[in-house]
Amino acid sequence: MLTSFTDFYAANSAVLNSAAGASLVSLENKSIDAAITGFSESVKVVMNGLDTLGQIHPFIGVAVVAFKLVVTLDLTRRQNNQKVAAVYIEMQQMICTLFQLRHIRDPDEVGPDGMIMKDRVQPLLKQIAQDIKKCGSACDVYLKKSFIAKTLKSKFYEARLTGYVTKFIDYADKLDKALNVHTAIGVDAANKKLDDQSAKLDSIEQKLDVLFRKLDTPQEREVSNFIKENGVKGDREGKRLTGKSGIDSVKEKLRKELSEDLDAVLRRNFSLFDRKLEIQSRNIADALDNVLSKGTHDKIKDKDLSNLWKEMGWKGSVKARHFVLALRDYFTGQFTTGTPLPRTDESRAVVVSPSYSLFTPLEPSAGFVIPYLPGLQDDTWTLEFIKAAHLQAILEAIDDDGTGFISIKEANTFAIERPKGWSLLHWIAFWAKGWEISLADYKNKIFLVLKEMDRLHHQVLKENRYHVDSYLCNDSICGIELLLRSTKTSKDYTQIPHELSSLTEFYTRKEEDKLRLNLENIRYDMDSAATVTLITGPGRIERFLFPLLYLTLKRHLEVFHYACSHVVDSEEFPHMSTTLGSIFDVVEQRIDSLGAIYKQVHIDLHTHLENFALGMFHDFSVHEYGYGSRESLILSWQDTSKTKNESDKTTMCDNPENAKPIFHPGHESTDNYRGVWQNWPTHSFETDDPRTGRICGFWTGSFLSIKGQSVNPVLGLMQLCLKLGPDDYSLLKGFAVTLSGRFQLRGRRRTVEATDEGAAFEQIDVLMWFDDGFTVRFCGKFEADDESLSGDWATFYQKEDAKALYDKYPFCVSPPAREDEGGEAQQDNVGSREVSGDAGSPGGDEDKKKSRISSPETNPKDEVDLTSEVQAVTDDVDDQPSKLDTEGIANDAGEKKTGEPVDGEEGGDASPVDDTIDDTGTFIFRRTPVEIFHFRNLLDKEENQAKARWNFLRESVLHLVRRRLWSWKYIKAWGDDRRRIFDIYKRFSLFNMRYFVIPNPVTPEERLAWHDLKYRLPPGLNRLCIEAGDFSNPD
């Protein structure tokens, strides 16, 4: 074994030595390009060498397996990225250090320090394997991002890639040290080398940054320079950047990507990537023709094909048509001469254990049984299917690349792909007619699943209907219908021999089980065309397309059942559409590939596709996601199965009562209005006093933005639900309900003891984050005497920025203030401003002077437009379906961004101290029920506080009584408010679309009414109206 490896290393020493020393950090541009270009070939040699070395030293398998899986998975991608290739080259250089083991003949040899090699390096190899997988996952995330996302967040992605390169260089040195120690080179020398390497690592990051700049494409350099010079804050820059990036919806993509939590994305993707590696491992283990093998085979391995090749005198490739005709003549001659083909034991029932290599991390699965079918001893029935009528189907099965010629490799591949226990004649008969039978069965099943989806979409909860309709109207559903409609299958297969029916049923079930296993392993998350190819394994997509679509749609049907009784996450159905889109990406790649081949031989693509693969791709290639002049067959389709039971609901969905979502199991939607109102207590005359003297419970109030003398509510009326941590009462959790949706809260609290200057109170420090990472942090105090929460808030575009300040400055919404003229730092105890314990109490002019907080209901004449403040909170999240798009309001008013003085004012509050903070303000929350909270403005309209309280009580009780009795006045006011906010928001949205000129733009009076409605109505009701407006938008 060692001799074999020595010979291999000697024969490939130039490639292996080059790979071991191919660090790109110090190379010139030409050398870098050469190394990246030759990586796909050199790494194959490296992996072959590692396979051989692993047979001598099996303990290296854990790292070698990880390296092989990650690299082979990357080699299947159609897109290449030079920066990712550079990282993989550094990974390859590190793994090549293991080739020094060729100097160690005995794996159990004891080193100078009394340790064997396995014990010395195995813990390190486990760490290396884990980091190789994490690096592969990070590269996977990077490659899936759009061009503009890679450019805008290049420093974040490149920092992660640089971190892994640094680790690989460090690992290579540690391996080198361990091997040198074992080979008695000397501990001192090894340590000295390690010290030199540590010094080298100090400058590696700078060198890598220079390398990545060398690898930037011209387009990346242009966009990067543009962003540095102009930024992307305004519409003008956004439009100019759109032209440079080639992306139409650049504004929304920018906002989403900028606020994305990269750590969370990497964690989610690693789980998915790890499952991809498991599937890749099985594909490698089951592959009979390894993707990294050396070229074509030099001889025919199947006995019958070898005899045929010899009789016909073929030297290399042969025309596909000639091959099939000669094949029929050969087998006919075998039977007519009275000497049928010899039967072997492999034609009878056998138990097959899937092969697996030394480096396969998975345990071999239980064997499967190929049934022995009576009557198969005589294969004469198969000759019926090796004739001109089935010529096209057999040609396509063998001629995998569609060139019209069959090579020796293709003949071998076709022969050895047949299931164990099948003769070559069985395999040919299956592809001649059996495959068509299986397609007819899947075609019927898929149509019935789509028909059931259409039936269920009328029964799903109204909260889910928009997303369900969007899914059913997606281009991929139209594409599926086009595939099914153009596939030419018969409606009657009763004349098919039972032998072929049995073989077809067995093979179809076996392939479906394999696909189902891979899909369940990946959790039906096919995020790219590369993932689809990974699921199906090598081979033409038409072989797997129908069973893959059937299994995917069947799983999606379960989500439809779930959506009939639960509110699903807003991203569930879009994610499902992405999965189908990934499948059709592979379909389009296949059609493009066929088009390129036919163009070389001057064959019209659309004409040829009429019969290719039973015409499967023809209509799709012609109409491209359009139904054409004919109506869809989905609604009119009738069950064509023999038993007519495929349309049974239990057949299509195994257990609809226990159906679960795919991508967001157990996740409660931010727009779960029923859950919000079912769990939220409404006011009742029979309930106890809501004041509890404790911080936990339900609160109503708003965030306030102070500009000069104006105090305006941001995000409208809000509701909070705070709970203490189950194990640690110093922690807080809960959620907030706003007109932008429902969001999670996490935070902490502490008690500030009483002093001579004031009574004791509790401090809070809470983070509220949106789905895309945009975060609001608010810090303040709770005082049990008047049941109030008050303090300061700040917004952050990225969650990690808010978390950093949250950890560094507890109970302080922003860093300590700037130094005063005397050089002494100014710092507040609570938030950025000190809030009085009596802040916001009913009435009391002195309270308002202390806290700088007044009632949100200001005089309309003095109130400035609030849209800039609203935009400050929502501007970076309005691309989400659950966010309120208020940009049109700000654009219409021509207002300045938050943090700048508003027109007509002398100035505003100081800018935030930290540049990661977007905007700041104050907040006040009360126990007052949300239904009557807007009546609190009556407390400020009377100088006589007794009269003010009486007015508040009178109006509140009257409103609650009317609601309880469902009086006509209450119902009419409720309907008028809904229509009003829907109408104003609708016109705001249309104006925001830029390409709409509306005849009745929003007036200044309607703007004031808009702000009144946002503060007066419960946030859940506002959210429903906004969702209705978004649903009706033509965008």
PEGI-V48964 format. One record per backbone hydrogen bond with DSSP energy under -0.5 kcal/mol. NH is the residue of the N-H (numbers start at 1). CO is the residue of the C=O. E is the energy in kcal/mol with one decimal. If there is no record, write none. Layout:
<<NH & CO & E> <NH & CO & E>>
This chain:
<<5 & 1 & -2.1> <6 & 2 & -2.5> <7 & 3 & -2.5> <8 & 4 & -2.2> <9 & 5 & -2.9> <10 & 6 & -2.3> <11 & 7 & -2.3> <12 & 8 & -1.7> <13 & 10 & -0.8> <16 & 12 & -2.6> <17 & 13 & -2.9> <18 & 14 & -1.8> <19 & 15 & -2.4> <20 & 16 & -2.3> <21 & 17 & -1.1> <22 & 19 & -0.9> <23 & 21 & -1.1> <27 & 24 & -1.0> <32 & 28 & -2.5> <33 & 29 & -2.4> <34 & 30 & -2.1> <35 & 31 & -2.4> <36 & 32 & -2.4> <37 & 33 & -2.5> <38 & 34 & -2.2> <39 & 36 & -0.8> <41 & 38 & -0.5> <42 & 38 & -2.6> <43 & 39 & -2.7> <45 & 41 & -1.2> <46 & 42 & -2.1> <47 & 43 & -2.6> <48 & 44 & -2.2> <49 & 45 & -2.3> <50 & 46 & -2.3> <51 & 47 & -2.2> <52 & 48 & -1.8> <53 & 49 & -2.6> <54 & 50 & -2.4> <55 & 51 & -0.9> <55 & 52 & -0.7> <56 & 52 & -0.7> <56 & 53 & -0.9> <57 & 53 & -2.6> <60 & 57 & -1.7> <61 & 58 & -2.0> <62 & 59 & -0.6> <63 & 60 & -0.8> <64 & 60 & -2.3> <65 & 61 & -3.1> <66 & 62 & -1.1> <67 & 63 & -2.3> <68 & 64 & -2.9> <69 & 65 & -2.7> <70 & 66 & -2.3> <71 & 67 & -2.4> <72 & 68 & -2.8> <73 & 69 & -2.0> <74 & 70 & -1.7> <75 & 71 & -2.2> <76 & 72 & -0.8> <76 & 73 & -0.5> <77 & 74 & -1.5> <85 & 81 & -2.5> <86 & 82 & -2.1> <87 & 83 & -1.7> <88 & 84 & -2.3> <89 & 85 & -2.1> <90 & 86 & -1.8> <91 & 87 & -2.1> <92 & 88 & -2.6> <93 & 89 & -2.3> <94 & 90 & -1.9> <95 & 91 & -2.2> <96 & 92 & -1.9> <97 & 94 & -1.3> <98 & 95 & -1.6> <99 & 96 & -1.8> <100 & 97 & -1.7> <101 & 98 & -2.1> <102 & 99 & -1.7> <103 & 100 & -1.9> <104 & 101 & -1.8> <105 & 103 & -0.7> <107 & 105 & -0.6> <109 & 106 & -1.8> <111 & 115 & -3.0> <112 & 181 & -0.5> <114 & 111 & -2.0> <117 & 109 & -0.7> <118 & 107 & -0.6> <120 & 116 & -1.5> <121 & 117 & -2.1> <122 & 118 & -2.1> <125 & 121 & -2.5> <126 & 122 & -1.9> <127 & 123 & -1.5> <128 & 124 & -2.3> <129 & 125 & -2.5> <130 & 126 & -2.0> <131 & 127 & -2.3> <132 & 128 & -2.3> <133 & 129 & -1.9> <134 & 130 & -2.3> <135 & 131 & -2.4> <136 & 132 & -2.3> <137 & 133 & -2.3> <138 & 134 & -2.4> <139 & 135 & -2.5> <140 & 136 & -1.9> <141 & 137 & -2.3> <142 & 138 & -2.3> <143 & 139 & -2.6> <144 & 140 & -1.4> <145 & 141 & -0.8> <145 & 142 & -0.8> <150 & 146 & -2.4> <151 & 147 & -2.0> <152 & 148 & -2.7> <153 & 149 & -2.2> <154 & 151 & -1.1> <156 & 153 & -0.6> <157 & 153 & -2.3> <158 & 154 & -3.2> <159 & 155 & -1.3> <160 & 156 & -1.6> <161 & 157 & -2.4> <162 & 158 & -2.9> <163 & 159 & -2.0> <164 & 160 & -1.8> <165 & 161 & -2.2> <166 & 162 & -2.7> <167 & 163 & -1.9> <168 & 164 & -2.5> <169 & 165 & -2.4> <170 & 166 & -2.2> <171 & 167 & -3.2> <172 & 168 & -2.6> <173 & 169 & -1.7> <174 & 170 & -2.1> <175 & 171 & -2.8> <176 & 172 & -2.2> <177 & 173 & -2.3> <178 & 174 & -2.5> <179 & 175 & -2.6> <180 & 176 & -2.3> <181 & 177 & -2.6> <182 & 178 & -1.9> <183 & 179 & -1.9> <184 & 181 & -1.4> <185 & 180 & -2.7> <186 & 180 & -0.7> <190 & 186 & -1.9> <191 & 187 & -2.8> <192 & 188 & -2.5> <193 & 189 & -2.1> <194 & 190 & -2.1> <195 & 191 & -2.4> <196 & 192 & -2.1> <197 & 193 & -2.0> <198 & 194 & -2.2> <199 & 195 & -1.9> <200 & 196 & -1.7> <201 & 197 & -2.1> <202 & 198 & -0.9> <203 & 199 & -0.5> <203 & 200 & -1.1> <204 & 201 & -0.7> <205 & 201 & -0.6> <207 & 203 & -1.8> <208 & 204 & -2.6> <209 & 205 & -2.1> <210 & 206 & -1.9> <211 & 207 & -2.3> <212 & 208 & -3.0> <213 & 209 & -1.8> <214 & 210 & -1.7> <215 & 211 & -1.6> <216 & 212 & -0.5> <216 & 213 & -0.7> <221 & 217 & -2.3> <222 & 218 & -2.2> <223 & 219 & -2.4> <224 & 220 & -2.6> <225 & 221 & -2.4> <226 & 222 & -2.1> <227 & 223 & -2.5> <228 & 224 & -2.3> <229 & 225 & -2.0> <230 & 226 & -2.8> <231 & 226 & -0.6> <231 & 227 & -1.8> <238 & 234 & -2.1> <239 & 235 & -2.7> <240 & 236 & -2.1> <241 & 237 & -2.8> <242 & 238 & -2.0> <243 & 239 & -1.6> <244 & 240 & -1.2> <245 & 241 & -2.3> <246 & 242 & -2.2> <247 & 242 & -0.8> <250 & 247 & -0.6> <250 & 248 & -0.8> <253 & 249 & -2.0> <254 & 250 & -2.9> <255 & 251 & -1.9> <256 & 252 & -2.2> <257 & 253 & -2.7> <258 & 254 & -2.6> <259 & 255 & -1.4> <260 & 257 & -1.0> <262 & 260 & -1.0> <265 & 261 & -2.2> <266 & 262 & -2.6> <267 & 263 & -2.2> <268 & 264 & -2.4> <269 & 265 & -2.4> <270 & 266 & -2.1> <271 & 267 & -1.3> <272 & 268 & -1.3> <273 & 269 & -3.4> <274 & 270 & -2.7> <275 & 271 & -1.4> <276 & 272 & -1.8> <277 & 273 & -2.1> <278 & 274 & -1.5> <279 & 275 & -1.9> <280 & 276 & -2.7> <281 & 277 & -2.3> <282 & 278 & -1.9> <283 & 279 & -2.6> <284 & 280 & -2.4> <285 & 281 & -2.3> <286 & 282 & -2.7> <287 & 283 & -1.4> <290 & 288 & -0.5> <293 & 290 & -1.8> <295 & 293 & -1.0> <306 & 302 & -2.3> <307 & 303 & -2.3> <308 & 304 & -2.5> <309 & 305 & -2.6> <310 & 306 & -2.0> <311 & 307 & -2.9> <312 & 308 & -2.3> <313 & 309 & -0.8> <314 & 309 & -1.5> <318 & 406 & -2.0> <320 & 404 & -2.5> <323 & 319 & -2.3> <324 & 320 & -2.1> <325 & 321 & -2.0> <326 & 322 & -2.4> <327 & 323 & -2.1> <328 & 324 & -2.0> <329 & 325 & -2.2> <330 & 326 & -2.3> <331 & 327 & -2.2> <332 & 328 & -2.6> <333 & 329 & -2.1> <334 & 330 & -1.4> <335 & 331 & -1.5> <336 & 332 & -2.6> <337 & 333 & -1.5> <338 & 335 & -1.3> <339 & 334 & -0.8> <347 & 344 & -1.8> <348 & 345 & -1.6> <350 & 370 & -0.7> <352 & 350 & -0.6> <352 & 368 & -2.1> <353 & 351 & -0.5> <354 & 352 & -0.6> <360 & 357 & -1.5> <361 & 359 & -0.6> <368 & 352 & -1.6> <370 & 350 & -2.0> <370 & 368 & -0.5> <371 & 369 & -0.6> <373 & 371 & -0.6> <374 & 372 & -0.6> <376 & 373 & -1.7> <378 & 375 & -0.8> <379 & 377 & -0.7> <381 & 378 & -0.5> <382 & 379 & -1.7> <383 & 380 & -1.2> <384 & 381 & -0.7> <385 & 382 & -1.8> <386 & 383 & -1.3> <387 & 385 & -0.7> <390 & 387 & -1.5> <391 & 388 & -1.4> <394 & 390 & -1.9> <395 & 391 & -2.6> <396 & 392 & -2.3> <397 & 393 & -1.6> <398 & 394 & -1.8> <399 & 395 & -3.3> <400 & 398 & -1.9> <402 & 399 & -1.0> <406 & 318 & -3.2> <407 & 405 & -0.6> <411 & 407 & -2.2> <412 & 408 & -2.4> <413 & 409 & -2.9> <414 & 410 & -2.5> <415 & 411 & -2.0> <416 & 412 & -2.7> <417 & 413 & -1.1> <418 & 415 & -0.9> <422 & 419 & -1.9> <427 & 423 & -1.9> <428 & 424 & -2.3> <429 & 425 & -2.5> <430 & 426 & -2.2> <431 & 427 & -1.8> <432 & 428 & -1.8> <433 & 429 & -2.0> <434 & 429 & -1.3> <435 & 430 & -2.7> <437 & 433 & -1.7> <438 & 434 & -2.1> <439 & 435 & -2.3> <440 & 436 & -2.2> <441 & 437 & -1.8> <442 & 438 & -2.4> <443 & 439 & -2.9> <444 & 440 & -1.8> <445 & 441 & -2.1> <446 & 442 & -2.9> <447 & 443 & -2.1> <448 & 444 & -2.0> <449 & 445 & -2.2> <450 & 446 & -2.5> <451 & 447 & -2.2> <452 & 448 & -2.1> <453 & 449 & -2.2> <454 & 450 & -2.0> <455 & 451 & -1.7> <456 & 452 & -2.4> <457 & 453 & -1.9> <458 & 455 & -0.9> <459 & 456 & -2.2> <460 & 456 & -1.1> <461 & 563 & -2.3> <464 & 461 & -1.7> <465 & 461 & -0.9> <466 & 462 & -0.5> <468 & 464 & -2.4> <469 & 465 & -2.8> <470 & 466 & -2.2> <471 & 467 & -1.9> <472 & 468 & -2.4> <473 & 469 & -1.9> <474 & 471 & -1.2> <477 & 474 & -0.8> <478 & 474 & -1.3> <479 & 475 & -2.5> <480 & 476 & -2.4> <481 & 477 & -2.0> <482 & 478 & -2.1> <483 & 479 & -2.3> <484 & 480 & -2.6> <485 & 481 & -2.6> <486 & 482 & -1.9> <487 & 483 & -0.8> <487 & 484 & -0.6> <488 & 486 & -0.6> <488 & 614 & -3.1> <489 & 487 & -1.3> <496 & 493 & -1.2> <501 & 497 & -2.1> <502 & 498 & -2.4> <503 & 499 & -2.3> <504 & 500 & -2.8> <505 & 501 & -2.5> <506 & 502 & -2.2> <507 & 503 & -2.6> <508 & 504 & -2.6> <509 & 505 & -2.0> <510 & 506 & -2.3> <511 & 507 & -2.6> <512 & 508 & -2.4> <513 & 509 & -2.4> <514 & 510 & -1.7> <515 & 511 & -2.3> <516 & 512 & -2.8> <517 & 513 & -2.2> <518 & 514 & -2.0> <519 & 515 & -2.8> <520 & 516 & -2.8> <521 & 517 & -2.0> <522 & 518 & -2.0> <524 & 519 & -3.0> <525 & 522 & -1.2> <526 & 524 & -1.0> <527 & 525 & -1.1> <532 & 528 & -1.5> <533 & 529 & -2.3> <534 & 530 & -1.8> <535 & 531 & -2.1> <536 & 532 & -2.3> <537 & 533 & -2.1> <543 & 540 & -1.3> <544 & 540 & -0.5> <544 & 541 & -1.1> <545 & 541 & -1.7> <548 & 544 & -2.3> <549 & 545 & -2.6> <550 & 546 & -2.6> <551 & 547 & -2.4> <552 & 548 & -2.1> <553 & 549 & -2.9> <554 & 550 & -2.4> <555 & 551 & -1.7> <556 & 552 & -2.2> <557 & 553 & -2.1> <558 & 554 & -0.9> <559 & 555 & -0.9> <560 & 556 & -1.5> <561 & 557 & -1.9> <562 & 558 & -2.3> <563 & 559 & -2.6> <564 & 560 & -0.6> <564 & 561 & -0.9> <565 & 562 & -1.6> <566 & 562 & -1.7> <568 & 566 & -0.7> <572 & 569 & -1.7> <573 & 569 & -0.5> <575 & 571 & -1.9> <576 & 572 & -1.9> <577 & 573 & -2.3> <578 & 574 & -2.0> <579 & 575 & -1.7> <580 & 576 & -1.8> <581 & 577 & -2.5> <582 & 578 & -2.1> <583 & 579 & -1.5> <584 & 580 & -2.0> <585 & 581 & -1.4> <586 & 582 & -1.3> <587 & 583 & -1.7> <588 & 584 & -2.5> <589 & 585 & -2.0> <590 & 586 & -2.3> <591 & 587 & -2.3> <592 & 588 & -2.5> <593 & 589 & -2.2> <594 & 590 & -2.5> <595 & 591 & -2.6> <596 & 592 & -2.1> <597 & 593 & -1.8> <598 & 594 & -2.8> <599 & 595 & -1.9> <600 & 596 & -1.0> <600 & 597 & -0.6> <601 & 597 & -0.8> <602 & 599 & -0.9> <603 & 598 & -2.8> <608 & 604 & -2.2> <609 & 605 & -2.4> <610 & 606 & -0.5> <610 & 607 & -0.9> <611 & 608 & -1.4> <612 & 608 & -1.4> <614 & 611 & -1.3> <615 & 612 & -1.0> <616 & 612 & -0.6> <616 & 613 & -1.5> <617 & 612 & -0.5> <618 & 609 & -0.6> <618 & 615 & -1.1> <619 & 615 & -0.5> <621 & 617 & -2.3> <622 & 618 & -1.5> <623 & 619 & -2.9> <624 & 620 & -1.8> <630 & 627 & -0.9> <637 & 633 & -1.0> <637 & 634 & -0.7> <648 & 645 & -1.4> <651 & 648 & -0.8> <652 & 648 & -1.7> <653 & 649 & -2.2> <656 & 653 & -0.6> <658 & 655 & -1.2> <659 & 656 & -1.2> <667 & 664 & -1.7> <669 & 567 & -0.6> <669 & 667 & -0.5> <672 & 669 & -1.4> <673 & 671 & -2.0> <676 & 672 & -2.2> <677 & 673 & -2.6> <678 & 674 & -2.5> <679 & 675 & -1.8> <680 & 676 & -0.7> <681 & 679 & -0.5> <687 & 684 & -0.9> <697 & 722 & -2.6> <699 & 720 & -2.5> <700 & 926 & -3.0> <701 & 718 & -2.1> <702 & 924 & -1.6> <703 & 714 & -0.8> <704 & 922 & -4.2> <705 & 712 & -3.2> <706 & 704 & -0.5> <707 & 705 & -0.6> <707 & 710 & -2.2> <710 & 707 & -2.3> <712 & 705 & -2.2> <712 & 710 & -0.5> <714 & 703 & -3.3> <717 & 1014 & -2.6> <718 & 701 & -2.9> <719 & 737 & -1.8> <720 & 699 & -2.2> <721 & 735 & -2.2> <722 & 697 & -2.5> <723 & 733 & -2.9> <725 & 728 & -0.7> <725 & 731 & -2.2> <729 & 727 & -0.5> <731 & 728 & -1.8> <732 & 747 & -2.3> <733 & 723 & -2.2> <734 & 745 & -1.3> <735 & 721 & -1.5> <736 & 743 & -2.7> <737 & 719 & -2.7> <738 & 736 & -0.5> <738 & 741 & -2.9> <739 & 715 & -0.8> <741 & 738 & -1.6> <742 & 670 & -0.6> <743 & 736 & -2.5> <744 & 769 & -0.5> <745 & 734 & -2.5> <746 & 767 & -1.9> <747 & 732 & -2.4> <748 & 765 & -1.8> <749 & 730 & -2.4> <750 & 763 & -1.8> <752 & 761 & -3.4> <753 & 751 & -0.6> <755 & 758 & -2.8> <758 & 755 & -0.5> <761 & 752 & -1.9> <762 & 782 & -2.4> <763 & 750 & -3.4> <764 & 780 & -2.4> <765 & 748 & -2.0> <766 & 778 & -2.5> <767 & 746 & -3.2> <768 & 776 & -3.2> <769 & 744 & -1.1> <770 & 774 & -3.3> <773 & 770 & -1.6> <775 & 796 & -2.3> <776 & 768 & -3.5> <777 & 794 & -2.9> <778 & 766 & -2.3> <779 & 792 & -2.4> <780 & 764 & -1.8> <781 & 790 & -3.0> <782 & 762 & -3.2> <783 & 788 & -1.7> <787 & 783 & -0.7> <788 & 783 & -1.3> <789 & 925 & -2.1> <790 & 781 & -1.9> <791 & 923 & -1.6> <792 & 779 & -2.7> <793 & 921 & -2.5> <794 & 777 & -2.3> <795 & 919 & -2.2> <796 & 775 & -2.8> <797 & 916 & -0.6> <801 & 798 & -0.6> <802 & 798 & -1.5> <803 & 799 & -2.7> <804 & 800 & -2.1> <805 & 801 & -1.9> <806 & 802 & -2.3> <807 & 803 & -2.2> <808 & 804 & -2.1> <809 & 805 & -3.0> <812 & 809 & -1.3> <817 & 826 & -1.2> <820 & 824 & -2.4> <823 & 820 & -2.0> <826 & 818 & -0.7> <827 & 825 & -0.5> <831 & 811 & -1.4> <831 & 829 & -0.5> <833 & 830 & -0.5> <835 & 833 & -0.5> <839 & 836 & -1.7> <841 & 838 & -1.8> <848 & 844 & -1.3> <849 & 845 & -1.6> <850 & 846 & -2.0> <851 & 847 & -2.4> <852 & 848 & -1.7> <858 & 856 & -1.6> <862 & 859 & -1.3> <863 & 859 & -1.3> <869 & 866 & -0.6> <870 & 866 & -2.3> <871 & 867 & -2.9> <872 & 868 & -1.7> <873 & 869 & -1.0> <873 & 870 & -0.7> <874 & 870 & -2.2> <875 & 871 & -3.2> <877 & 874 & -1.8> <878 & 874 & -0.8> <880 & 877 & -1.7> <883 & 880 & -1.8> <885 & 883 & -0.5> <886 & 884 & -1.0> <889 & 886 & -0.8> <890 & 886 & -1.4> <891 & 887 & -2.6> <892 & 888 & -2.0> <893 & 889 & -2.0> <894 & 890 & -1.3> <895 & 890 & -1.4> <900 & 897 & -1.8> <905 & 902 & -2.0> <909 & 706 & -0.5> <917 & 914 & -1.6> <918 & 795 & -3.4> <919 & 795 & -0.6> <921 & 793 & -1.9> <922 & 704 & -2.0> <923 & 791 & -2.1> <924 & 702 & -1.6> <925 & 789 & -2.8> <926 & 700 & -3.5> <927 & 787 & -0.6> <932 & 929 & -1.3> <933 & 929 & -0.6> <933 & 930 & -0.5> <935 & 932 & -1.4> <936 & 933 & -2.0> <937 & 934 & -1.1> <938 & 935 & -1.9> <939 & 936 & -1.4> <940 & 937 & -1.2> <941 & 938 & -0.9> <945 & 943 & -0.9> <948 & 944 & -2.3> <949 & 945 & -2.6> <950 & 946 & -2.0> <951 & 947 & -2.5> <952 & 948 & -2.2> <953 & 949 & -2.6> <954 & 950 & -2.9> <955 & 951 & -2.4> <956 & 952 & -2.1> <957 & 953 & -2.5> <958 & 954 & -2.3> <959 & 955 & -2.2> <960 & 956 & -2.4> <961 & 957 & -2.5> <962 & 958 & -2.2> <963 & 959 & -2.2> <964 & 960 & -2.4> <965 & 961 & -2.3> <966 & 962 & -0.8> <967 & 962 & -2.0> <971 & 967 & -2.4> <972 & 968 & -2.9> <973 & 969 & -2.1> <974 & 970 & -2.4> <975 & 971 & -2.5> <976 & 972 & -2.7> <977 & 973 & -2.3> <978 & 974 & -1.8> <979 & 975 & -2.5> <980 & 976 & -2.3> <981 & 977 & -2.5> <982 & 978 & -2.2> <983 & 979 & -2.5> <984 & 980 & -2.5> <985 & 981 & -2.3> <986 & 982 & -2.3> <987 & 983 & -2.0> <988 & 984 & -2.4> <989 & 985 & -2.6> <990 & 986 & -2.3> <991 & 987 & -2.1> <992 & 988 & -1.9> <993 & 989 & -1.0> <993 & 990 & -0.6> <994 & 991 & -1.4> <995 & 993 & -2.6> <998 & 996 & -0.6> <1007 & 1003 & -1.8> <1008 & 1004 & -1.9> <1009 & 1005 & -2.0> <1010 & 1006 & -2.4> <1011 & 1007 & -2.0> <1012 & 1008 & -2.1> <1013 & 1009 & -2.5> <1014 & 1010 & -2.0> <1015 & 1011 & -1.5> <1016 & 1012 & -2.4> <1017 & 1013 & -2.4> <1021 & 1018 & -0.5> <1022 & 1018 & -1.9> <1023 & 1019 & -2.5> <1024 & 1020 & -1.8> <1025 & 1021 & -1.8> <1026 & 1022 & -2.3> <1027 & 1023 & -2.7> <1028 & 1024 & -2.2> <1029 & 1025 & -2.1> <1030 & 1026 & -2.7> <1031 & 1027 & -2.5> <1032 & 1028 & -1.6> <1033 & 1029 & -0.6> <1033 & 1030 & -0.9>>
